[in-house]
Amino acid sequence: MITVINSECAAHLDGENDSSELVNFPDDSCTFHIVMNTYTYKPQRVCSRQISFGLENGKLHDIHFVGGCNGNLNAISKLLEGQEANQAIRILKGNDCGGRGTSCADQLVRAVEEALRLEQST
């Protein structure tokens, strides 16, 4: 997610920079602050077809599921908003749905673990 400080400058940002840093342009006409990395994940063996979320300073934000049990997944998203990613992993890892060996919540954990690995490698 990108917070645009000067909305007239939105065309200058190419979207390639996903680190948490301040971006200034040479003529000082535009300043952007990139506030979090966003991730999209394709879950396996569950009803949801896509999971997206943001990570900022190790905390989860803007969790969205496409498909799946809408009420339950919206509740999970609300409960996890602003929570430490590692705490969410501890709580939800291994959660099973209908004997599938996984669940939408467990798939979120897998996505978050992968995102944390990516962030640690950069």
Residue pairs with C-beta under 8 A, 6 or more apart in sequence:
1 35
1 36
1 38
1 54
1 61
1 62
2 13
2 15
2 32
2 34
2 35
3 32
3 33
3 34
3 35
4 10
4 13
4 32
5 31
5 32
5 33
6 29
6 30
6 31
8 30
9 25
9 29
9 30
9 31
9 32
12 25
12 30
13 23
13 30
13 32
17 23
17 34
18 34
18 37
18 38
19 34
19 37
19 122
20 34
20 35
20 36
20 37
20 56
20 57
21 33
21 34
22 31
22 32
22 33
22 34
23 31
23 32
23 33
23 34
24 30
24 31
25 31
35 56
36 54
36 55
36 56
36 61
37 54
37 55
37 56
37 115
37 119
38 52
38 53
38 54
38 62
39 52
39 53
39 54
39 55
39 111
39 114
39 115
40 50
40 51
40 52
41 50
41 51
41 52
41 107
41 108
41 110
41 111
41 114
42 49
42 50
43 49
43 50
43 51
43 104
43 107
43 108
43 110
43 111
44 102
44 107
45 100
45 101
45 102
46 68
46 97
46 100
46 102
46 103
46 104
46 107
47 67
47 68
47 69
47 104
48 65
48 66
48 67
48 68
48 73
48 104
48 107
49 66
49 67
49 68
50 65
50 66
50 67
51 63
51 64
51 65
51 66
51 104
51 107
51 108
51 111
52 62
52 63
52 64
53 60
53 61
53 62
53 63
53 64
53 108
53 111
53 112
53 115
54 60
54 61
54 62
55 61
55 85
55 112
55 115
55 116
55 119
58 84
58 85
58 86
58 116
59 82
59 83
59 84
59 85
60 80
60 81
60 82
60 83
60 84
60 85
60 88
60 112
61 81
61 82
62 81
63 76
63 77
63 80
63 81
63 108
64 77
65 73
65 76
65 77
65 104
65 108
68 104
69 104
72 104
73 104
76 92
76 104
76 105
76 108
80 88
85 112
85 115
85 116
86 116
88 108
88 109
88 112
89 109
89 112
89 113
92 105
92 106
92 108
92 109
93 106
93 109
94 106
95 102
95 103
95 105
95 106
95 109
96 102
96 103
96 106
97 103
97 104
97 106
102 110
